[in-house]
Amino acid sequence: MAFNFGAPSGTSGTAAATAAPTGGFGGFGTTSTTAGSAFSFSAPTNTGTTGLFGGTQNKGFGFGTGFGTTGTSTGLGTGLGTGLGFGGFNTQQQQQTTLGGLFGQPTQAPAQSNQLINTASALSAPTLLGDERDAILAKWNQLQAFWGTGKGYFNNNIPPVEFTQENPFCRFKAVGYSCMPNNKDEDGLVVLVFNKKETDIRSQQQQLVESLHKVLGGNQTLTVNVEGIKTLPDDQTEVVIYVIERSPNGTSRRVPATTLYAHFEQTNIKTQLQQLGVTLSMTRTELSPAQVKQLLQNPPAGVDPIIWEQAKVDNPDSEKLIPVPMVGFKELLRRLKVQDQMTKQHQTRLDIISEDIGELQKNQTTTMAKIAQYKRKLMDLSHRTLQVLIKQEIQRKSGYAIQADEEQLRVQLDTIQCELNAPTQFKGRLNELMSQIRMQNHFGAVKSEERYYIDADLLREIKQHLKQQQEGLSHLISIIKDDLEDIKLVEHGLNETIHIRGGVFS
């Protein structure tokens, strides 16, 4: 294990006070102090031999109200990654100078180095009491560091370490992803967060615009416009605005977002915005490649560089998303609320789209019905127009002889009419089908409960069989006709023979 906090079990008295740490913090040396036997969490005082936590002779040790658990691990090596080893602090100073926050704010290397050394001393080798209670104090400091709150006492002459959620040992932190804005500074978009509901903002939007115009000085060349309004959790509302500046020559331009934001950040202007209910203002501009590179190269405060590198590798869309730290349950709850809010907005948008689709389907059905109606009307008008043309053509051709092309057309029409009127052609089949339909309707009215369905393949076979039978009957009829012709010829020949013989005998 990389860390060993305090003396091993079974060591007591001065043996624990003089034992050198055996973990990664071996470079701190050993310290022997004379301390009182009391240990309590009263206000710290520099009393020398009586100890930092009081001067009573009570041997007891109590934590007051606990955290719900009584056991803690004695090692910080588990769950913290491998990038925060403390084998030697001189080699870590250069690395720690780069942990200057999410936006690369300048840091002071000596102050950070001392803070890191003090934190490590409070967690591994406090020299406050000089006995086995220092090991218990180290575990208590570890618990506070894991939780991210409290003070870590470790030396009588050095102030305690303030544990915050940004310290590297806090367990309640993770890395999430946020969408990067794609608006430019020239677009002039500035976000104002109001502690009011969206309905109130929308109902008073005109008054809000006038109030913001007064905040900008009431200049007639400036016009405040609202780009969008969005609901936020906890009854807050996000309003995106931009300002248009008109010049005397008639041209206009948007005030850059950074200029407008700098104006809103002035003390007197910020006070006026707070009176309007503004709790937060920010620019909505895209990050430059240099800014993105700086954000990605410098891990945020308290985030392990290895975890930060892994977060960059796991980024699902490096072009649109950027990793951001999530420290504490409050931040996690905020992101959860924002996610729920966005889910509700997406569901609302889906409902609106669904309603639009339903309306479009109704319109499509109505349109199709109208198209069918217009087709029938067009067919009717076409027939009426044809009848008028026929009568007009008859009147025009009255008294003239039939021409060759008209005679040819008449012959074709007569042929078609004969085919339609033939017993075995369309008209006869239509009459047969009509009679079958009437019979089926009659039987269906008598026995409506009996319905028979024929399989398509079976119906195809029946049709093929009937067709073959019809072809066979047609062939038989042709043979009978030929035989009748032959019989007529035989009868005619017999009649001529009898007539000739009668003439000879007479």
C-alpha positions as CSV (number, residue, x, y, z in Angstrom):
1,M,0.0,0.0,0.0
2,A,1.4,3.4,-0.9
3,F,0.2,5.2,2.3
4,N,0.6,4.2,5.9
5,F,-1.1,6.6,8.3
6,G,0.0,6.7,11.9
7,A,1.6,4.0,14.1
8,P,0.7,0.4,13.7
9,S,-1.7,-1.2,16.2
10,G,-0.3,-2.3,19.4
11,T,2.1,0.7,19.8
12,S,1.4,3.1,22.6
13,G,3.0,6.0,24.6
14,T,6.2,7.4,23.3
15,A,6.8,4.5,21.0
16,A,4.0,5.7,18.8
17,A,5.2,9.3,19.1
18,T,8.8,8.5,18.0
19,A,8.1,5.8,15.4
20,A,8.9,7.0,11.9
21,P,6.2,6.6,9.3
22,T,6.7,3.6,7.1
23,G,4.5,4.7,4.1
24,G,5.2,7.1,1.2
25,F,5.6,10.0,3.6
26,G,9.0,8.9,4.9
27,G,10.5,12.3,4.0
28,F,8.8,14.1,6.8
29,G,11.1,12.9,9.5
30,T,10.1,12.1,13.1
31,T,8.9,14.4,15.7
32,S,8.7,13.9,19.4
33,T,6.5,16.3,21.4
34,T,5.3,16.5,24.9
35,A,1.5,16.7,25.0
36,G,-1.2,16.5,27.6
37,S,-3.3,13.4,27.9
38,A,-6.6,15.2,27.1
39,F,-8.1,15.2,23.6
40,S,-11.2,17.1,22.7
41,F,-12.5,19.2,19.8
42,S,-12.5,22.6,21.6
43,A,-11.1,25.7,20.2
44,P,-7.3,25.3,19.5
45,T,-4.9,27.1,21.7
46,N,-1.2,27.3,21.7
47,T,-0.5,26.1,25.2
48,G,2.8,24.2,24.7
49,T,2.8,21.1,26.9
50,T,-1.0,21.0,27.4
51,G,-1.6,20.3,23.7
52,L,-3.6,22.1,21.1
53,F,-7.0,20.7,22.0
54,G,-7.3,21.5,25.7
55,G,-5.6,20.9,29.0
56,T,-7.9,18.5,30.9
57,Q,-6.5,15.1,32.1
58,N,-9.4,13.1,30.7
59,K,-8.1,10.1,28.8
60,G,-11.3,9.6,26.9
61,F,-11.7,10.3,23.1
62,G,-15.0,11.1,21.6
63,F,-16.1,12.4,18.1
64,G,-19.5,13.7,19.3
65,T,-22.1,13.1,16.6
66,G,-20.6,10.7,14.1
67,F,-21.0,10.2,10.3
68,G,-23.0,7.0,10.7
69,T,-19.9,4.8,10.4
70,T,-17.2,4.1,12.9
71,G,-14.6,2.4,10.8
72,T,-12.3,4.1,8.2
73,S,-9.5,2.7,6.1
74,T,-6.0,3.5,7.2
75,G,-4.7,4.0,3.7
76,L,-5.4,6.6,1.0
77,G,-3.9,4.5,-1.7
78,T,-7.3,3.0,-2.7
79,G,-9.6,4.8,-5.1
80,L,-7.4,7.9,-5.6
81,G,-5.6,6.9,-8.7
82,T,-1.9,6.5,-9.2
83,G,-1.1,10.1,-10.2
84,L,-0.9,11.6,-6.7
85,G,2.0,9.7,-5.2
86,F,3.7,11.5,-2.4
87,G,7.1,9.7,-2.4
88,G,8.9,13.1,-2.7
89,F,7.3,16.5,-2.7
90,N,10.1,18.3,-4.5
91,T,9.2,16.3,-7.7
92,Q,5.6,17.3,-7.5
93,Q,5.9,21.0,-7.2
94,Q,6.1,21.7,-10.9
95,Q,3.1,19.5,-11.5
96,Q,1.0,21.1,-8.8
97,T,1.6,24.6,-10.3
98,T,-0.5,23.5,-13.3
99,L,-3.6,22.8,-11.1
100,G,-4.6,26.4,-11.0
101,G,-8.3,25.9,-11.6
102,L,-10.5,25.1,-14.6
103,F,-9.7,28.3,-16.5
104,G,-5.9,28.4,-16.0
105,Q,-5.8,31.1,-13.4
106,P,-2.2,31.9,-12.3
107,T,-1.1,30.1,-9.2
108,Q,1.8,30.5,-6.7
109,A,3.9,27.4,-6.6
110,P,5.4,27.9,-3.0
111,A,1.9,28.5,-1.4
112,Q,0.6,25.4,-3.2
113,S,3.6,23.3,-2.2
114,N,3.2,24.3,1.4
115,Q,-0.5,23.6,1.3
116,L,0.1,20.2,-0.2
117,I,2.8,19.3,2.4
118,N,0.5,20.4,5.2
119,T,-2.4,18.4,3.8
120,A,-0.2,15.3,3.5
121,S,1.1,15.9,7.1
122,A,-2.4,16.1,8.5
123,L,-3.4,12.9,6.7
124,S,-0.4,10.7,7.4
125,A,1.8,12.0,10.2
126,P,0.3,14.6,12.5
127,T,2.6,15.5,15.4
128,L,0.0,17.2,17.6
129,L,-0.2,15.0,20.7
130,G,2.9,12.9,20.5
131,D,1.3,9.6,21.4
132,E,-1.0,7.0,19.8
133,R,-3.8,9.5,19.5
134,D,-2.0,11.1,16.6
135,A,-2.9,7.9,14.6
136,I,-6.5,8.4,15.5
137,L,-6.3,12.1,14.5
138,A,-4.8,11.1,11.2
139,K,-7.8,8.8,10.5
140,W,-10.2,11.6,11.5
141,N,-8.4,14.0,9.1
142,Q,-8.6,11.3,6.4
143,L,-12.3,11.1,7.0
144,Q,-12.7,14.8,6.8
145,A,-10.7,14.9,3.6
146,F,-12.8,12.2,2.0
147,W,-15.9,14.1,2.9
148,G,-14.5,17.4,1.8
149,T,-15.2,19.5,4.9
150,G,-13.7,20.4,8.2
151,K,-10.2,21.3,9.5
152,G,-7.2,19.1,9.8
153,Y,-5.0,19.7,12.9
154,F,-1.5,18.3,12.7
155,N,0.9,20.7,14.4
156,N,0.8,23.1,17.4
157,N,2.7,25.8,15.5
158,I,1.0,25.6,12.1
159,P,-2.6,26.5,11.5
160,P,-4.9,23.7,10.6
161,V,-5.6,22.7,7.0
162,E,-9.0,23.6,5.6
163,F,-10.6,20.6,3.8
164,T,-12.8,21.5,0.9
165,Q,-14.4,19.5,-1.8
166,E,-11.7,20.6,-4.2
167,N,-9.0,18.8,-2.2
168,P,-7.5,15.8,-4.1
169,F,-8.7,13.3,-1.6
170,C,-12.4,14.2,-1.7
171,R,-14.3,11.1,-2.8
172,F,-17.5,12.9,-3.9
173,K,-16.4,14.1,-7.3
174,A,-16.6,13.0,-10.9
175,V,-16.2,14.3,-14.4
176,G,-19.1,15.0,-16.7
177,Y,-19.5,16.6,-20.1
178,S,-21.1,19.9,-21.2
179,C,-22.0,21.2,-24.6
180,M,-19.8,24.0,-25.9
181,P,-21.6,27.0,-27.3
182,N,-21.1,27.7,-31.0
183,N,-22.1,31.4,-31.0
184,K,-19.5,34.1,-31.9
185,D,-18.8,37.2,-30.0
186,E,-20.2,39.3,-32.8
187,D,-23.6,37.6,-32.2
188,G,-23.8,39.5,-28.9
189,L,-25.7,36.9,-27.0
190,V,-25.7,37.4,-23.2
191,V,-27.5,35.1,-20.8
192,L,-29.4,36.5,-17.8
193,V,-30.8,34.1,-15.2
194,F,-33.8,35.4,-13.3
195,N,-35.2,34.0,-10.1
196,K,-38.7,34.1,-11.6
197,K,-40.9,31.6,-13.4
198,E,-41.1,31.4,-17.1
199,T,-44.7,32.4,-17.2
200,D,-44.0,35.6,-15.2
201,I,-41.1,36.5,-17.6
202,R,-43.2,35.9,-20.7
203,S,-46.2,37.9,-19.3
204,Q,-43.9,40.8,-18.5
205,Q,-41.5,40.5,-21.4
206,Q,-42.2,44.0,-22.7
207,Q,-41.6,45.6,-19.3
208,L,-38.4,43.5,-19.0
209,V,-37.1,44.8,-22.3
210,E,-37.9,48.4,-21.3
211,S,-36.2,47.9,-17.9
212,L,-33.1,46.5,-19.5
213,H,-33.1,49.5,-21.9
214,K,-33.1,51.8,-19.0
215,V,-30.2,49.9,-17.4
216,L,-28.3,50.5,-20.6
217,G,-28.9,54.3,-20.2
218,G,-32.0,54.7,-22.2
219,N,-30.0,55.5,-25.3
220,Q,-32.3,55.7,-28.3
221,T,-29.7,54.2,-30.6
222,L,-29.8,50.9,-28.6
223,T,-32.5,48.3,-28.9
224,V,-32.8,45.3,-26.6
225,N,-34.0,42.1,-28.2
226,V,-34.9,38.7,-26.6
227,E,-33.4,35.8,-28.4
228,G,-35.0,33.0,-26.3
229,I,-36.5,32.1,-22.9
230,K,-36.0,28.8,-21.3
231,T,-37.1,27.3,-18.0
232,L,-34.5,26.3,-15.4
233,P,-34.9,24.2,-12.2
234,D,-35.9,25.8,-8.9
235,D,-38.3,28.3,-10.6
236,Q,-35.6,30.1,-12.4
237,T,-35.6,31.3,-16.0
238,E,-32.9,31.8,-18.6
239,V,-33.3,34.8,-20.9
240,V,-30.9,35.3,-23.8
241,I,-30.7,38.8,-25.1
242,Y,-28.7,40.9,-27.6
243,V,-28.5,44.6,-28.2
244,I,-28.6,46.3,-31.6
245,E,-26.8,49.6,-32.0
246,R,-27.9,51.9,-34.8
247,S,-25.5,54.5,-36.2
248,P,-26.5,57.9,-37.5
249,N,-25.8,56.9,-41.1
250,G,-28.6,54.2,-40.9
251,T,-26.5,51.1,-40.5
252,S,-26.9,48.8,-37.5
253,R,-24.8,46.2,-35.7
254,R,-25.0,43.9,-32.7
255,V,-23.1,45.0,-29.6
256,P,-20.4,42.3,-29.0
257,A,-21.2,39.9,-26.1
258,T,-18.0,40.7,-24.2
259,T,-18.7,44.4,-24.3
260,L,-22.3,44.0,-23.1
261,Y,-21.2,41.6,-20.4
262,A,-18.5,44.0,-19.2
263,H,-21.2,46.7,-19.0
264,F,-23.5,44.4,-16.9
265,E,-20.6,43.5,-14.6
266,Q,-20.2,47.1,-13.4
267,T,-21.1,47.6,-9.8
268,N,-23.9,50.0,-10.2
269,I,-25.3,48.2,-13.3
270,K,-25.1,44.8,-11.5
271,T,-27.1,46.3,-8.6
272,Q,-29.8,47.4,-10.9
273,L,-29.9,44.0,-12.5
274,Q,-30.2,42.3,-9.1
275,Q,-33.2,44.6,-8.4
276,L,-34.8,43.2,-11.6
277,G,-34.3,39.6,-10.3
278,V,-31.1,38.7,-12.2
279,T,-29.0,36.2,-10.2
280,L,-26.4,35.4,-12.9
281,S,-25.1,36.8,-16.2
282,M,-22.8,35.3,-18.6
283,T,-21.8,35.4,-22.3
284,R,-22.7,32.7,-24.7
285,T,-19.7,32.6,-27.0
286,E,-17.7,29.8,-28.4
287,L,-14.3,29.0,-27.0
288,S,-11.2,29.6,-29.1
289,P,-8.9,26.7,-29.9
290,A,-6.4,28.1,-27.5
291,Q,-8.9,28.3,-24.7
292,V,-10.1,24.7,-25.3
293,K,-6.5,23.5,-25.3
294,Q,-5.7,25.3,-22.1
295,L,-8.8,23.9,-20.4
296,L,-7.9,20.4,-21.5
297,Q,-4.3,20.6,-20.6
298,N,-4.8,21.9,-17.0
299,P,-6.9,19.6,-14.8
300,P,-9.3,21.4,-12.4
301,A,-8.4,21.8,-8.8
302,G,-8.7,18.5,-6.9
303,V,-9.1,16.3,-10.0
304,D,-6.5,13.6,-10.6
305,P,-4.6,14.2,-13.8
306,I,-5.0,10.5,-14.7
307,I,-8.8,10.8,-14.3
308,W,-8.8,14.0,-16.3
309,E,-6.8,12.3,-19.1
310,Q,-9.2,9.3,-19.1
311,A,-12.2,11.8,-19.3
312,K,-10.7,13.3,-22.4
313,V,-10.3,9.9,-24.0
314,D,-13.9,8.9,-23.1
315,N,-15.3,12.1,-24.6
316,P,-18.1,10.9,-26.9
317,D,-17.8,14.0,-29.1
318,S,-14.7,16.1,-28.7
319,E,-15.9,18.7,-31.2
320,K,-19.1,19.6,-29.3
321,L,-18.5,18.4,-25.7
322,I,-15.9,19.4,-23.1
323,P,-15.3,17.6,-19.8
324,V,-16.2,19.5,-16.6
325,P,-15.7,18.5,-13.0
326,M,-18.7,17.6,-10.8
327,V,-17.8,18.2,-7.2
328,G,-20.2,17.3,-4.4
329,F,-23.8,16.2,-4.3
330,K,-25.1,19.7,-4.8
331,E,-23.6,19.9,-8.3
332,L,-24.8,16.4,-9.1
333,L,-28.3,17.4,-8.0
334,R,-28.1,20.5,-10.1
335,R,-27.2,18.5,-13.2
336,L,-29.9,16.0,-12.5
337,K,-32.5,18.8,-12.3
338,V,-31.2,20.3,-15.5
339,Q,-31.4,16.9,-17.2
340,D,-35.0,16.4,-16.0
341,Q,-35.9,19.9,-17.2
342,M,-34.4,19.2,-20.6
343,T,-36.2,15.8,-20.7
344,K,-39.5,17.6,-20.0
345,Q,-38.8,20.2,-22.7
346,H,-37.9,17.4,-25.2
347,Q,-41.1,15.5,-24.3
348,T,-43.1,18.7,-24.7
349,R,-41.6,19.3,-28.1
350,L,-42.3,15.7,-29.1
351,D,-45.9,16.1,-28.0
352,I,-46.2,19.3,-30.2
353,I,-44.6,17.4,-33.1
354,S,-47.0,14.5,-32.6
355,E,-50.0,16.9,-32.6
356,D,-48.7,18.5,-35.8
357,I,-48.3,15.1,-37.4
358,G,-51.9,14.1,-36.5
359,E,-53.1,17.4,-37.9
360,L,-51.1,16.8,-41.1
361,Q,-52.6,13.3,-41.4
362,K,-56.1,14.7,-41.1
363,N,-55.3,17.3,-43.7
364,Q,-53.9,14.6,-46.0
365,T,-57.0,12.5,-45.6
366,T,-59.2,15.5,-46.4
367,T,-57.1,16.4,-49.4
368,M,-57.2,12.8,-50.7
369,A,-61.0,12.8,-50.4
370,K,-61.2,16.1,-52.2
371,I,-58.9,14.8,-55.0
372,A,-61.1,11.8,-55.5
373,Q,-64.2,14.0,-55.6
374,Y,-62.5,16.3,-58.1
375,K,-61.6,13.3,-60.2
376,R,-65.2,12.1,-60.4
377,K,-66.3,15.7,-61.2
378,L,-63.7,15.9,-63.9
379,M,-64.8,12.6,-65.4
380,D,-68.4,13.8,-65.4
381,L,-67.5,17.0,-67.0
382,S,-65.4,15.2,-69.6
383,H,-68.4,13.0,-70.5
384,R,-70.7,16.0,-70.8
385,T,-68.1,17.8,-72.9
386,L,-67.8,14.8,-75.1
387,Q,-71.6,14.6,-75.6
388,V,-71.6,18.3,-76.5
389,L,-68.8,17.7,-79.0
390,I,-70.7,14.7,-80.5
391,K,-73.8,16.7,-81.0
392,Q,-71.9,19.6,-82.4
393,E,-70.0,17.3,-84.8
394,I,-73.3,15.7,-85.9
395,Q,-74.8,19.1,-86.7
396,R,-71.6,20.2,-88.5
397,K,-71.5,17.0,-90.6
398,S,-75.2,17.0,-91.4
399,G,-75.8,16.6,-95.2
400,Y,-72.3,15.4,-96.0
401,A,-71.4,12.0,-97.4
402,I,-69.5,9.6,-95.2
403,Q,-65.8,9.9,-95.7
404,A,-63.2,7.1,-95.9
405,D,-61.8,7.6,-92.5
406,E,-65.3,7.8,-91.0
407,E,-66.2,4.6,-92.7
408,Q,-63.1,2.9,-91.3
409,L,-63.9,4.2,-87.8
410,R,-67.5,2.9,-88.2
411,V,-66.3,-0.5,-89.1
412,Q,-64.0,-0.6,-86.1
413,L,-66.8,0.5,-83.8
414,D,-69.1,-2.2,-85.3
415,T,-66.5,-4.8,-84.7
416,I,-66.0,-3.8,-81.1
417,Q,-69.8,-3.8,-80.6
418,C,-70.1,-7.3,-82.0
419,E,-67.3,-8.5,-79.7
420,L,-69.0,-7.0,-76.7
421,N,-72.4,-8.5,-77.7
422,A,-71.1,-12.0,-78.4
423,P,-72.5,-14.6,-76.0
424,T,-69.1,-15.8,-74.9
425,Q,-67.5,-12.4,-74.7
426,F,-67.6,-9.5,-72.2
427,K,-71.3,-8.8,-72.2
428,G,-72.3,-12.4,-71.7
429,R,-69.7,-12.9,-69.0
430,L,-70.9,-9.7,-67.3
431,N,-74.5,-10.9,-67.4
432,E,-73.4,-14.3,-65.9
433,L,-71.4,-12.5,-63.2
434,M,-74.4,-10.3,-62.4
435,S,-76.7,-13.3,-62.1
436,Q,-74.1,-15.1,-59.8
437,I,-73.9,-12.0,-57.7
438,R,-77.6,-11.8,-57.3
439,M,-77.8,-15.5,-56.4
440,Q,-75.0,-15.0,-53.8
441,N,-76.8,-12.0,-52.4
442,H,-80.0,-14.0,-52.2
443,F,-78.4,-16.9,-50.5
444,G,-76.5,-14.5,-48.3
445,A,-79.7,-12.9,-47.2
446,V,-81.3,-16.4,-46.5
447,K,-78.2,-17.8,-44.8
448,S,-76.1,-14.9,-43.7
449,E,-74.4,-17.0,-41.1
450,E,-72.9,-19.4,-43.7
451,R,-69.8,-17.9,-45.4
452,Y,-67.3,-19.8,-47.4
453,Y,-63.9,-18.7,-48.3
454,I,-61.8,-20.4,-51.0
455,D,-58.0,-20.4,-50.9
456,A,-56.3,-18.5,-53.6
457,D,-54.3,-21.5,-54.8
458,L,-57.4,-23.7,-54.8
459,L,-59.3,-21.0,-56.7
460,R,-56.5,-20.8,-59.3
461,E,-56.6,-24.6,-59.8
462,I,-60.4,-24.5,-60.2
463,K,-60.1,-21.8,-62.8
464,Q,-57.5,-23.8,-64.6
465,H,-59.7,-26.9,-64.5
466,L,-62.7,-25.1,-65.8
467,K,-60.6,-23.5,-68.6
468,Q,-59.4,-26.9,-69.7
469,Q,-63.0,-28.2,-69.6
470,Q,-64.1,-25.2,-71.7
471,E,-61.4,-25.9,-74.2
472,G,-62.4,-29.5,-74.4
473,L,-66.0,-28.6,-75.0
474,S,-65.0,-26.2,-77.7
475,H,-62.9,-28.9,-79.4
476,L,-65.8,-31.4,-79.1
477,I,-68.2,-28.8,-80.6
478,S,-65.9,-28.2,-83.5
479,I,-65.6,-32.0,-84.2
480,I,-69.5,-32.3,-84.1
481,K,-69.8,-29.4,-86.5
482,D,-67.3,-31.1,-88.9
483,D,-69.2,-34.4,-88.6
484,L,-72.5,-32.6,-89.4
485,E,-70.9,-31.1,-92.5
486,D,-69.8,-34.5,-93.6
487,I,-73.2,-36.0,-93.0
488,K,-74.8,-33.2,-95.1
489,L,-72.4,-34.0,-97.9
490,V,-73.2,-37.7,-97.7
491,E,-77.0,-36.9,-97.7
492,H,-76.5,-34.6,-100.6
493,G,-74.6,-37.2,-102.6
494,L,-77.2,-39.9,-101.8
495,N,-80.0,-37.6,-103.0
496,E,-78.2,-37.0,-106.3
497,T,-77.6,-40.7,-106.9
498,I,-81.3,-41.6,-106.3
499,H,-82.4,-38.9,-108.7
500,I,-80.0,-40.1,-111.4
501,R,-81.2,-43.8,-111.0
502,G,-84.8,-42.7,-111.2
503,G,-84.2,-41.0,-114.5
504,V,-82.5,-44.1,-116.0
505,F,-85.3,-46.5,-115.0
506,S,-87.9,-44.2,-116.3
